[in-house]
Amino acid sequence: MHAQAHHRDLYTVEQVRALDRRAIDDLGISGLELMSRAANAAFAGLCRHWPQARRIVVFCGPGNNGGDGYLLASLAHGSGMHVEVIELADASRGDATSARDAWQRSGGYTHRWQQDGPLPRADVYIDALYGTGLNRAPDASAAALIERINTAGVPVLALDVPSGLNADTGDCPGAAIDAQLTISFIAAKRGLYTGRAATKVGVLQVDTLGLPEILWQGMPSDASLLDAMHLPPRARDAHKGDSGHVLAIGGDHGTAGAIRLCGEAALRSGAGLVSVATRGENLFALNSARPELMAHAVHGPQELQPLLERATLLAVGPGLGQGAWGHALWLTALDSGKPLVLDADGLNLLARETRSFTVPAVLTPHPGEAARLLEITTAQVQCDRFAAARALARRYHAVVVLKGAGSLIAHPDGRLDVCTWGNPGMGSGGMGDLLTGVVAALMAQGCCPWDAARMGVGLHARAGDLAARAGERGLLASDLLEPLRTLGNGLEHG
């Protein structure tokens, strides 16, 4: 792997192709040379990851990804491995033709994919079918081959991109390879870090093929990988008034837990004071479980008003409900002019009564809530999470966190970060309530919405990973509270 200054930058497929063209046209590196470097990088990855492998099968498509595969096959054959190549089509294109000719001249064994024939035995399969060259569902023959590879019980190394995965969006419009290792070339493709990609890429490595740094100069990226962040240490004379006052609004009948998790996350993330505006029936439980939360019974807007006046930042939505009580508090909170974080039913109410924010605001929808806010389907959101997150940020003039595998943080000006931390154990009730409290606490302590959202998402996801060291299944939202405190103080960079 070649570490470079732009190692956190993410690119679209078209941007990577522009880098490829620049390497050929401006630096004088031939397409076949780039293909050879990719094959060498992939072969090195194969040997590192599966040092005992002696038999490999390379599945080659007709384009440049197939060319990478033919050259890798030649390297493996030359090292003494038993290598077979299975072709998806008889005809190759461009530089892939030269790579195929080189493989055949070496006496390598090649045969055409036949749906009724068995796949050869191997220690590792190499996916060189499509790479970035496919932005639709594979045709029937290719889909059948992909499914056979996935069910063969043989580990798979994907060259550049698991075939069938859209490298721009992270979506799989049809069958897609389930890789154990993906080695991506030249630059990091943004779609490999979010959505369905989490189930397809396995271990993801990026190799820049030894290209000089000048190649990236002046070439904009589309997004960035989220960096680990935390607040600096507090001044020795700090007091609670320096760290903001979060007002968490929610907890309708039967949902005291949601607003408690939100409030406690705000405390654990450093807010100086946290008040809770909730149903009167929740006070005993909140005061007993977490006396540091200042819980208030609020029956309507009139009782909410004095709490709003004392607050630095509002966290609106956990357990709020969409009935008359929740709607009245939601409307009063939004009309107060206070900076806010909006989640859960706060977002569902916003979908019913759209408004654009003129105060600092962070919205934290999951894909279903995002779909309601954009008036599209959840499937359409997941089909292109990047477009959905940016559309939400523009529409509502707010920083948006689109939650899910590879959470996205989008700014109204188009900036976007991708979070690579987190785990499936976090798919349980209350995790979103925690995130709302974390982001609210960071804003209350002086972070702008963009920095609070980025830092909050990272702290939340990393805390989930620390908590999951005891196992993902059965992970509770409250298990993240202590790791949140640890990470927020910069004591462990999990």
Buried (B, 14 or more C-beta within 10 A) or exposed (E): EEEBEBEBBBBBBEBBEBBBEBBBEEEEBEBBBBBBBBBBBBBBBBBEBBEEBBBBBBBBBBBBBBBBBBBBBBBBBEEEBBBBBBBBBEEBBBBBBBBBEBBBEEEBBBEEBEEEEEBBEBBBBBBBBBBBBBBEBBEEEBBBBBBBBBEBEBBBBBBBBBBBBBBBBBBBBBBBBBBBBBBBBBBBBBBBBBBBBBBBBBEBBBBBBEBEEEBBEEBEBBBBBBEEBBBEEEEEEEEEEEBBBBBBBBBBEEBBBBBBBBBBBBBBBBBBBBBBBBBEEBBEBBBEEBEEBBBBEBEEBEBBEEBBEEBBBBBBBBBBBBEEBBBBBBEBBBEBEBBBBBBBBBBBBBBEEEEEBEBBBBBBBBBBBBBBBBEBEBEBBBBBBBBBBBBBBBBBEBBBBBBBBBBBBBBBEEBBBBBBBBBBBBEBEBBBBBBBBBBBBBBBBEBBBBBBBBBBBBBBBBBBBBBBEEEBEEBBBBBBBEBBBBBBEEEEEB
